[in-house]
Amino acid sequence: MLWSAVVVAVQIILLAVLYLLYQHARADLTARAAERPVLAELRGLQETVAEMVEELRRESIQASAQLECRCREARDLLQSLEKRLGETGAAVELPVASRRPAAVVQARPAPADAPTETRVGGPQAEPRYAVVCDLARSGAPAEEIARRAGLSVGEVELILSVRAPAA
């Protein structure tokens, strides 16, 4: 009978250990199940962020290339304008301050008694330059002057920046 009591005691101890192992495994599985959706969501967010970073990188490269192209075009236009000014015989030195962005330069109306000649070419200036100055005196914006004179807005702004100041 002693042996049967020992066997029963061992069985009870084994059942208690198995129950504890079961509870531990159940808690572990519950924790893993709770982590999985969060981990999957985090992985999805990481992939989305990586895609966005790559897209930004591509767009920045494209924007940089466009900016370089426009800088080259602006440099070429400036050289062309300087050449055209040189061909007209005008010795005009453009200060750095007169090279402003298009949105900053605005035409200032001149008094009605102001002389009609400009420093751009003097009295024999191209008729387009005279048209530019006349339209500027009437208060027309640079875009309107450019459209009516058949010039680019940059050319109009250059002409307006180097014209003779109103007396």
PyMOL commands that place a pseudoatom at each C-alpha (Angstrom):
pseudoatom trace, name=CA, resn=MET, resi=1, chain=A, elem=C, hetatm=0, pos=[0.000, 0.000, 0.000]
pseudoatom trace, name=CA, resn=LEU, resi=2, chain=A, elem=C, hetatm=0, pos=[2.946, 2.215, 0.542]
pseudoatom trace, name=CA, resn=TRP, resi=3, chain=A, elem=C, hetatm=0, pos=[3.902, 1.851, -3.080]
pseudoatom trace, name=CA, resn=SER, resi=4, chain=A, elem=C, hetatm=0, pos=[0.466, 2.793, -4.282]
pseudoatom trace, name=CA, resn=ALA, resi=5, chain=A, elem=C, hetatm=0, pos=[0.544, 5.943, -2.150]
pseudoatom trace, name=CA, resn=VAL, resi=6, chain=A, elem=C, hetatm=0, pos=[3.934, 6.896, -3.635]
pseudoatom trace, name=CA, resn=VAL, resi=7, chain=A, elem=C, hetatm=0, pos=[2.660, 6.302, -7.175]
pseudoatom trace, name=CA, resn=VAL, resi=8, chain=A, elem=C, hetatm=0, pos=[-0.411, 8.466, -6.526]
pseudoatom trace, name=CA, resn=ALA, resi=9, chain=A, elem=C, hetatm=0, pos=[1.769, 11.245, -5.070]
pseudoatom trace, name=CA, resn=VAL, resi=10, chain=A, elem=C, hetatm=0, pos=[4.107, 11.138, -8.086]
pseudoatom trace, name=CA, resn=GLN, resi=11, chain=A, elem=C, hetatm=0, pos=[1.112, 11.268, -10.433]
pseudoatom trace, name=CA, resn=ILE, resi=12, chain=A, elem=C, hetatm=0, pos=[-0.260, 14.313, -8.610]
pseudoatom trace, name=CA, resn=ILE, resi=13, chain=A, elem=C, hetatm=0, pos=[3.130, 16.062, -8.829]
pseudoatom trace, name=CA, resn=LEU, resi=14, chain=A, elem=C, hetatm=0, pos=[3.364, 15.237, -12.565]
pseudoatom trace, name=CA, resn=LEU, resi=15, chain=A, elem=C, hetatm=0, pos=[-0.152, 16.609, -13.147]
pseudoatom trace, name=CA, resn=ALA, resi=16, chain=A, elem=C, hetatm=0, pos=[0.759, 19.817, -11.308]
pseudoatom trace, name=CA, resn=VAL, resi=17, chain=A, elem=C, hetatm=0, pos=[3.934, 20.239, -13.372]
pseudoatom trace, name=CA, resn=LEU, resi=18, chain=A, elem=C, hetatm=0, pos=[2.053, 19.560, -16.627]
pseudoatom trace, name=CA, resn=TYR, resi=19, chain=A, elem=C, hetatm=0, pos=[-0.618, 22.082, -15.627]
pseudoatom trace, name=CA, resn=LEU, resi=20, chain=A, elem=C, hetatm=0, pos=[2.056, 24.728, -14.964]
pseudoatom trace, name=CA, resn=LEU, resi=21, chain=A, elem=C, hetatm=0, pos=[3.735, 23.978, -18.306]
pseudoatom trace, name=CA, resn=TYR, resi=22, chain=A, elem=C, hetatm=0, pos=[0.364, 24.230, -20.048]
pseudoatom trace, name=CA, resn=GLN, resi=23, chain=A, elem=C, hetatm=0, pos=[-0.343, 27.625, -18.432]
pseudoatom trace, name=CA, resn=HIS, resi=24, chain=A, elem=C, hetatm=0, pos=[3.107, 28.898, -19.382]
pseudoatom trace, name=CA, resn=ALA, resi=25, chain=A, elem=C, hetatm=0, pos=[2.766, 27.734, -22.998]
pseudoatom trace, name=CA, resn=ARG, resi=26, chain=A, elem=C, hetatm=0, pos=[-0.711, 29.254, -23.228]
pseudoatom trace, name=CA, resn=ALA, resi=27, chain=A, elem=C, hetatm=0, pos=[0.548, 32.628, -21.935]
pseudoatom trace, name=CA, resn=ASP, resi=28, chain=A, elem=C, hetatm=0, pos=[3.461, 32.515, -24.388]
pseudoatom trace, name=CA, resn=LEU, resi=29, chain=A, elem=C, hetatm=0, pos=[1.180, 31.758, -27.355]
pseudoatom trace, name=CA, resn=THR, resi=30, chain=A, elem=C, hetatm=0, pos=[-1.212, 34.529, -26.321]
pseudoatom trace, name=CA, resn=ALA, resi=31, chain=A, elem=C, hetatm=0, pos=[1.663, 37.015, -26.163]
pseudoatom trace, name=CA, resn=ARG, resi=32, chain=A, elem=C, hetatm=0, pos=[2.966, 35.941, -29.586]
pseudoatom trace, name=CA, resn=ALA, resi=33, chain=A, elem=C, hetatm=0, pos=[-0.500, 36.209, -31.089]
pseudoatom trace, name=CA, resn=ALA, resi=34, chain=A, elem=C, hetatm=0, pos=[-0.840, 39.728, -29.684]
pseudoatom trace, name=CA, resn=GLU, resi=35, chain=A, elem=C, hetatm=0, pos=[2.568, 40.724, -31.118]
pseudoatom trace, name=CA, resn=ARG, resi=36, chain=A, elem=C, hetatm=0, pos=[1.992, 39.403, -34.635]
pseudoatom trace, name=CA, resn=PRO, resi=37, chain=A, elem=C, hetatm=0, pos=[-0.478, 42.060, -35.839]
pseudoatom trace, name=CA, resn=VAL, resi=38, chain=A, elem=C, hetatm=0, pos=[1.704, 44.784, -34.369]
pseudoatom trace, name=CA, resn=LEU, resi=39, chain=A, elem=C, hetatm=0, pos=[4.828, 43.347, -35.974]
pseudoatom trace, name=CA, resn=ALA, resi=40, chain=A, elem=C, hetatm=0, pos=[3.065, 42.946, -39.304]
pseudoatom trace, name=CA, resn=GLU, resi=41, chain=A, elem=C, hetatm=0, pos=[1.834, 46.542, -39.102]
pseudoatom trace, name=CA, resn=LEU, resi=42, chain=A, elem=C, hetatm=0, pos=[5.323, 47.755, -38.203]
pseudoatom trace, name=CA, resn=ARG, resi=43, chain=A, elem=C, hetatm=0, pos=[6.826, 45.852, -41.126]
pseudoatom trace, name=CA, resn=GLY, resi=44, chain=A, elem=C, hetatm=0, pos=[4.217, 47.373, -43.411]
pseudoatom trace, name=CA, resn=LEU, resi=45, chain=A, elem=C, hetatm=0, pos=[5.030, 50.839, -42.109]
pseudoatom trace, name=CA, resn=GLN, resi=46, chain=A, elem=C, hetatm=0, pos=[8.760, 50.227, -42.568]
pseudoatom trace, name=CA, resn=GLU, resi=47, chain=A, elem=C, hetatm=0, pos=[8.179, 49.178, -46.173]
pseudoatom trace, name=CA, resn=THR, resi=48, chain=A, elem=C, hetatm=0, pos=[5.979, 52.228, -46.801]
pseudoatom trace, name=CA, resn=VAL, resi=49, chain=A, elem=C, hetatm=0, pos=[8.582, 54.562, -45.321]
pseudoatom trace, name=CA, resn=ALA, resi=50, chain=A, elem=C, hetatm=0, pos=[11.326, 52.912, -47.389]
pseudoatom trace, name=CA, resn=GLU, resi=51, chain=A, elem=C, hetatm=0, pos=[9.246, 53.351, -50.558]
pseudoatom trace, name=CA, resn=MET, resi=52, chain=A, elem=C, hetatm=0, pos=[8.585, 56.999, -49.709]
pseudoatom trace, name=CA, resn=VAL, resi=53, chain=A, elem=C, hetatm=0, pos=[12.274, 57.652, -49.083]
pseudoatom trace, name=CA, resn=GLU, resi=54, chain=A, elem=C, hetatm=0, pos=[13.152, 56.067, -52.420]
pseudoatom trace, name=CA, resn=GLU, resi=55, chain=A, elem=C, hetatm=0, pos=[10.476, 58.126, -54.187]
pseudoatom trace, name=CA, resn=LEU, resi=56, chain=A, elem=C, hetatm=0, pos=[11.782, 61.313, -52.554]
pseudoatom trace, name=CA, resn=ARG, resi=57, chain=A, elem=C, hetatm=0, pos=[15.296, 60.414, -53.627]
pseudoatom trace, name=CA, resn=ARG, resi=58, chain=A, elem=C, hetatm=0, pos=[14.176, 59.917, -57.229]
pseudoatom trace, name=CA, resn=GLU, resi=59, chain=A, elem=C, hetatm=0, pos=[12.174, 63.135, -57.219]
pseudoatom trace, name=CA, resn=SER, resi=60, chain=A, elem=C, hetatm=0, pos=[15.063, 65.098, -55.720]
pseudoatom trace, name=CA, resn=ILE, resi=61, chain=A, elem=C, hetatm=0, pos=[17.382, 63.792, -58.429]
pseudoatom trace, name=CA, resn=GLN, resi=62, chain=A, elem=C, hetatm=0, pos=[14.843, 64.777, -61.076]
pseudoatom trace, name=CA, resn=ALA, resi=63, chain=A, elem=C, hetatm=0, pos=[14.315, 68.227, -59.525]
pseudoatom trace, name=CA, resn=SER, resi=64, chain=A, elem=C, hetatm=0, pos=[18.065, 68.728, -59.292]
pseudoatom trace, name=CA, resn=ALA, resi=65, chain=A, elem=C, hetatm=0, pos=[18.470, 67.852, -62.967]
pseudoatom trace, name=CA, resn=GLN, resi=66, chain=A, elem=C, hetatm=0, pos=[15.680, 70.259, -63.926]
pseudoatom trace, name=CA, resn=LEU, resi=67, chain=A, elem=C, hetatm=0, pos=[17.255, 72.987, -61.810]
pseudoatom trace, name=CA, resn=GLU, resi=68, chain=A, elem=C, hetatm=0, pos=[20.644, 72.422, -63.435]
pseudoatom trace, name=CA, resn=CYS, resi=69, chain=A, elem=C, hetatm=0, pos=[19.023, 72.595, -66.875]
pseudoatom trace, name=CA, resn=ARG, resi=70, chain=A, elem=C, hetatm=0, pos=[17.225, 75.828, -66.011]
pseudoatom trace, name=CA, resn=CYS, resi=71, chain=A, elem=C, hetatm=0, pos=[20.423, 77.314, -64.599]
pseudoatom trace, name=CA, resn=ARG, resi=72, chain=A, elem=C, hetatm=0, pos=[22.193, 76.507, -67.855]
pseudoatom trace, name=CA, resn=GLU, resi=73, chain=A, elem=C, hetatm=0, pos=[19.326, 78.071, -69.816]
pseudoatom trace, name=CA, resn=ALA, resi=74, chain=A, elem=C, hetatm=0, pos=[19.427, 81.177, -67.622]
pseudoatom trace, name=CA, resn=ARG, resi=75, chain=A, elem=C, hetatm=0, pos=[23.188, 81.426, -68.032]
pseudoatom trace, name=CA, resn=ASP, resi=76, chain=A, elem=C, hetatm=0, pos=[22.825, 81.084, -71.811]
pseudoatom trace, name=CA, resn=LEU, resi=77, chain=A, elem=C, hetatm=0, pos=[20.043, 83.673, -71.870]
pseudoatom trace, name=CA, resn=LEU, resi=78, chain=A, elem=C, hetatm=0, pos=[22.122, 86.081, -69.817]
pseudoatom trace, name=CA, resn=GLN, resi=79, chain=A, elem=C, hetatm=0, pos=[25.090, 85.609, -72.153]
pseudoatom trace, name=CA, resn=SER, resi=80, chain=A, elem=C, hetatm=0, pos=[22.802, 86.154, -75.130]
pseudoatom trace, name=CA, resn=LEU, resi=81, chain=A, elem=C, hetatm=0, pos=[21.401, 89.317, -73.584]
pseudoatom trace, name=CA, resn=GLU, resi=82, chain=A, elem=C, hetatm=0, pos=[24.853, 90.620, -72.764]
pseudoatom trace, name=CA, resn=LYS, resi=83, chain=A, elem=C, hetatm=0, pos=[25.928, 89.879, -76.337]
pseudoatom trace, name=CA, resn=ARG, resi=84, chain=A, elem=C, hetatm=0, pos=[22.863, 91.660, -77.732]
pseudoatom trace, name=CA, resn=LEU, resi=85, chain=A, elem=C, hetatm=0, pos=[23.494, 94.622, -75.463]
pseudoatom trace, name=CA, resn=GLY, resi=86, chain=A, elem=C, hetatm=0, pos=[27.115, 94.675, -76.602]
pseudoatom trace, name=CA, resn=GLU, resi=87, chain=A, elem=C, hetatm=0, pos=[26.019, 94.598, -80.241]
pseudoatom trace, name=CA, resn=THR, resi=88, chain=A, elem=C, hetatm=0, pos=[23.783, 97.634, -79.738]
pseudoatom trace, name=CA, resn=GLY, resi=89, chain=A, elem=C, hetatm=0, pos=[26.782, 99.613, -78.538]
pseudoatom trace, name=CA, resn=ALA, resi=90, chain=A, elem=C, hetatm=0, pos=[25.488, 100.090, -75.029]
pseudoatom trace, name=CA, resn=ALA, resi=91, chain=A, elem=C, hetatm=0, pos=[28.109, 99.839, -72.362]
pseudoatom trace, name=CA, resn=VAL, resi=92, chain=A, elem=C, hetatm=0, pos=[25.894, 98.692, -69.537]
pseudoatom trace, name=CA, resn=GLU, resi=93, chain=A, elem=C, hetatm=0, pos=[27.365, 97.089, -66.465]
pseudoatom trace, name=CA, resn=LEU, resi=94, chain=A, elem=C, hetatm=0, pos=[24.705, 95.128, -64.616]
pseudoatom trace, name=CA, resn=PRO, resi=95, chain=A, elem=C, hetatm=0, pos=[25.091, 95.319, -60.855]
pseudoatom trace, name=CA, resn=VAL, resi=96, chain=A, elem=C, hetatm=0, pos=[24.455, 92.114, -58.949]
pseudoatom trace, name=CA, resn=ALA, resi=97, chain=A, elem=C, hetatm=0, pos=[21.445, 93.709, -57.214]
pseudoatom trace, name=CA, resn=SER, resi=98, chain=A, elem=C, hetatm=0, pos=[19.643, 94.189, -60.544]
pseudoatom trace, name=CA, resn=ARG, resi=99, chain=A, elem=C, hetatm=0, pos=[19.624, 90.438, -61.180]
pseudoatom trace, name=CA, resn=ARG, resi=100, chain=A, elem=C, hetatm=0, pos=[16.475, 89.746, -59.201]
pseudoatom trace, name=CA, resn=PRO, resi=101, chain=A, elem=C, hetatm=0, pos=[13.916, 86.954, -59.590]
pseudoatom trace, name=CA, resn=ALA, resi=102, chain=A, elem=C, hetatm=0, pos=[11.002, 87.684, -61.926]
pseudoatom trace, name=CA, resn=ALA, resi=103, chain=A, elem=C, hetatm=0, pos=[8.493, 88.033, -59.105]
pseudoatom trace, name=CA, resn=VAL, resi=104, chain=A, elem=C, hetatm=0, pos=[10.509, 90.789, -57.421]
pseudoatom trace, name=CA, resn=VAL, resi=105, chain=A, elem=C, hetatm=0, pos=[11.049, 93.182, -60.343]
pseudoatom trace, name=CA, resn=GLN, resi=106, chain=A, elem=C, hetatm=0, pos=[8.091, 95.417, -61.057]
pseudoatom trace, name=CA, resn=ALA, resi=107, chain=A, elem=C, hetatm=0, pos=[7.750, 98.208, -63.541]
pseudoatom trace, name=CA, resn=ARG, resi=108, chain=A, elem=C, hetatm=0, pos=[7.733, 101.695, -62.040]
pseudoatom trace, name=CA, resn=PRO, resi=109, chain=A, elem=C, hetatm=0, pos=[5.729, 104.333, -63.886]
pseudoatom trace, name=CA, resn=ALA, resi=110, chain=A, elem=C, hetatm=0, pos=[7.826, 107.315, -64.941]
pseudoatom trace, name=CA, resn=PRO, resi=111, chain=A, elem=C, hetatm=0, pos=[6.574, 110.903, -64.981]
pseudoatom trace, name=CA, resn=ALA, resi=112, chain=A, elem=C, hetatm=0, pos=[5.053, 112.073, -68.249]
pseudoatom trace, name=CA, resn=ASP, resi=113, chain=A, elem=C, hetatm=0, pos=[7.864, 114.580, -68.779]
pseudoatom trace, name=CA, resn=ALA, resi=114, chain=A, elem=C, hetatm=0, pos=[10.591, 111.921, -68.483]
pseudoatom trace, name=CA, resn=PRO, resi=115, chain=A, elem=C, hetatm=0, pos=[12.891, 111.502, -71.495]
pseudoatom trace, name=CA, resn=THR, resi=116, chain=A, elem=C, hetatm=0, pos=[11.931, 108.679, -73.843]
pseudoatom trace, name=CA, resn=GLU, resi=117, chain=A, elem=C, hetatm=0, pos=[15.420, 107.347, -74.463]
pseudoatom trace, name=CA, resn=THR, resi=118, chain=A, elem=C, hetatm=0, pos=[16.835, 104.503, -72.445]
pseudoatom trace, name=CA, resn=ARG, resi=119, chain=A, elem=C, hetatm=0, pos=[20.346, 103.495, -71.520]
pseudoatom trace, name=CA, resn=VAL, resi=120, chain=A, elem=C, hetatm=0, pos=[19.709, 100.388, -73.556]
pseudoatom trace, name=CA, resn=GLY, resi=121, chain=A, elem=C, hetatm=0, pos=[20.911, 101.561, -76.941]
pseudoatom trace, name=CA, resn=GLY, resi=122, chain=A, elem=C, hetatm=0, pos=[20.347, 105.286, -76.455]
pseudoatom trace, name=CA, resn=PRO, resi=123, chain=A, elem=C, hetatm=0, pos=[18.089, 107.314, -78.786]
pseudoatom trace, name=CA, resn=GLN, resi=124, chain=A, elem=C, hetatm=0, pos=[18.378, 104.702, -81.529]
pseudoatom trace, name=CA, resn=ALA, resi=125, chain=A, elem=C, hetatm=0, pos=[17.261, 101.864, -79.265]
pseudoatom trace, name=CA, resn=GLU, resi=126, chain=A, elem=C, hetatm=0, pos=[15.222, 99.075, -80.749]
pseudoatom trace, name=CA, resn=PRO, resi=127, chain=A, elem=C, hetatm=0, pos=[11.536, 99.967, -81.029]
pseudoatom trace, name=CA, resn=ARG, resi=128, chain=A, elem=C, hetatm=0, pos=[10.774, 97.038, -78.733]
pseudoatom trace, name=CA, resn=TYR, resi=129, chain=A, elem=C, hetatm=0, pos=[12.779, 98.700, -75.957]
pseudoatom trace, name=CA, resn=ALA, resi=130, chain=A, elem=C, hetatm=0, pos=[10.812, 101.906, -76.389]
pseudoatom trace, name=CA, resn=VAL, resi=131, chain=A, elem=C, hetatm=0, pos=[7.577, 99.897, -76.275]
pseudoatom trace, name=CA, resn=VAL, resi=132, chain=A, elem=C, hetatm=0, pos=[8.762, 98.239, -73.072]
pseudoatom trace, name=CA, resn=CYS, resi=133, chain=A, elem=C, hetatm=0, pos=[9.526, 101.585, -71.437]
pseudoatom trace, name=CA, resn=ASP, resi=134, chain=A, elem=C, hetatm=0, pos=[6.251, 103.155, -72.622]
pseudoatom trace, name=CA, resn=LEU, resi=135, chain=A, elem=C, hetatm=0, pos=[4.212, 100.237, -71.291]
pseudoatom trace, name=CA, resn=ALA, resi=136, chain=A, elem=C, hetatm=0, pos=[6.145, 100.340, -68.003]
pseudoatom trace, name=CA, resn=ARG, resi=137, chain=A, elem=C, hetatm=0, pos=[5.377, 104.052, -67.634]
pseudoatom trace, name=CA, resn=SER, resi=138, chain=A, elem=C, hetatm=0, pos=[1.695, 103.274, -68.113]
pseudoatom trace, name=CA, resn=GLY, resi=139, chain=A, elem=C, hetatm=0, pos=[1.935, 100.827, -65.177]
pseudoatom trace, name=CA, resn=ALA, resi=140, chain=A, elem=C, hetatm=0, pos=[1.604, 97.551, -67.105]
pseudoatom trace, name=CA, resn=PRO, resi=141, chain=A, elem=C, hetatm=0, pos=[3.033, 94.496, -65.324]
pseudoatom trace, name=CA, resn=ALA, resi=142, chain=A, elem=C, hetatm=0, pos=[6.140, 92.794, -66.726]
pseudoatom trace, name=CA, resn=GLU, resi=143, chain=A, elem=C, hetatm=0, pos=[4.151, 89.790, -68.004]
pseudoatom trace, name=CA, resn=GLU, resi=144, chain=A, elem=C, hetatm=0, pos=[1.819, 92.042, -70.026]
pseudoatom trace, name=CA, resn=ILE, resi=145, chain=A, elem=C, hetatm=0, pos=[4.760, 94.042, -71.384]
pseudoatom trace, name=CA, resn=ALA, resi=146, chain=A, elem=C, hetatm=0, pos=[6.519, 90.831, -72.418]
pseudoatom trace, name=CA, resn=ARG, resi=147, chain=A, elem=C, hetatm=0, pos=[3.428, 89.527, -74.189]
pseudoatom trace, name=CA, resn=ARG, resi=148, chain=A, elem=C, hetatm=0, pos=[2.791, 92.784, -76.055]
pseudoatom trace, name=CA, resn=ALA, resi=149, chain=A, elem=C, hetatm=0, pos=[6.435, 93.408, -76.978]
pseudoatom trace, name=CA, resn=GLY, resi=150, chain=A, elem=C, hetatm=0, pos=[7.146, 89.823, -78.034]
pseudoatom trace, name=CA, resn=LEU, resi=151, chain=A, elem=C, hetatm=0, pos=[9.931, 89.409, -75.480]
pseudoatom trace, name=CA, resn=SER, resi=152, chain=A, elem=C, hetatm=0, pos=[10.466, 87.106, -72.559]
pseudoatom trace, name=CA, resn=VAL, resi=153, chain=A, elem=C, hetatm=0, pos=[9.643, 88.337, -69.062]
pseudoatom trace, name=CA, resn=GLY, resi=154, chain=A, elem=C, hetatm=0, pos=[13.355, 88.134, -68.203]
pseudoatom trace, name=CA, resn=GLU, resi=155, chain=A, elem=C, hetatm=0, pos=[14.275, 90.393, -71.124]
pseudoatom trace, name=CA, resn=VAL, resi=156, chain=A, elem=C, hetatm=0, pos=[11.603, 92.895, -70.106]
pseudoatom trace, name=CA, resn=GLU, resi=157, chain=A, elem=C, hetatm=0, pos=[12.859, 92.918, -66.532]
pseudoatom trace, name=CA, resn=LEU, resi=158, chain=A, elem=C, hetatm=0, pos=[16.430, 93.371, -67.739]
pseudoatom trace, name=CA, resn=ILE, resi=159, chain=A, elem=C, hetatm=0, pos=[15.420, 96.302, -69.946]
pseudoatom trace, name=CA, resn=LEU, resi=160, chain=A, elem=C, hetatm=0, pos=[13.472, 97.890, -67.098]
pseudoatom trace, name=CA, resn=SER, resi=161, chain=A, elem=C, hetatm=0, pos=[16.348, 97.417, -64.675]
pseudoatom trace, name=CA, resn=VAL, resi=162, chain=A, elem=C, hetatm=0, pos=[18.873, 99.183, -66.951]
pseudoatom trace, name=CA, resn=ARG, resi=163, chain=A, elem=C, hetatm=0, pos=[16.667, 101.936, -68.333]
pseudoatom trace, name=CA, resn=ALA, resi=164, chain=A, elem=C, hetatm=0, pos=[17.495, 105.540, -67.509]
pseudoatom trace, name=CA, resn=PRO, resi=165, chain=A, elem=C, hetatm=0, pos=[16.095, 106.562, -64.130]
pseudoatom trace, name=CA, resn=ALA, resi=166, chain=A, elem=C, hetatm=0, pos=[13.213, 109.028, -64.202]
pseudoatom trace, name=CA, resn=ALA, resi=167, chain=A, elem=C, hetatm=0, pos=[14.325, 112.628, -63.833]
for i in range(1, 167): cmd.bond("trace and resi %d" % i, "trace and resi %d" % (i + 1))
show_as sticks, trace
zoom trace
